[in-house]
Amino acid sequence: MTTELDPKRREALQKMQDLRARFSGRLRERVLQLRESLEATAAEESGALARAESLAHRLSGTAGSYGFPEVSRLAGELELVLRGASFNATQARALMRELETHVELKSA
């Protein structure tokens, strides 16, 4: 016996799949932006730490919403490291490498 989804549910599922695919297509770009912001913190550029924290926060939330739990977890951990009172650059770089590996980026 085959269970058919009602048309509205099928349409909603298709929209979610489309949104997930779009997010997935931009994931590499978002991770690269985060890496650039993190590198800017090492160069002590003004506002770089806050920018990196914001990018990590947004990536964590959207990745979780679109079904990328590991990306969400790693970005969330990075956000906490970036937010901490005693910023640990070594820990931040390690999390960034792990995030890049997960989304199959090579560290430059």
C-alpha positions, 0 to 999 in steps of 0.5 A: 500500500502506497501512502501519498503525501497531500499536495500541500505537504509535498509542496512544503517539503519541496520548498524546504529541499530547495532552500536546503540545496541553496544553502548548501550551495553557499556553504563554502562561501560562508565558511570562506568568509568566516575564515577571512574574518578569523584571519583578520583577527590575527592581523588585529584588524578593527572589528574583525573579531566581532565580524567573525563572531557574528558570521559564526553565530549566523552559520551555526543557526542557519546550518542547524535549521537546514539540516547540517548539524555538524556544521552548526555544532562547529560554528557554534563552538567557534562562536563561543571561542570568539566571544570568550573573554580570553580569546584563544587563537589556537583553539579558534584556528583548530575549530576553523580547520575542522569546519573547513574539513567538514565542508571539504575546503582546503586551508590556504 
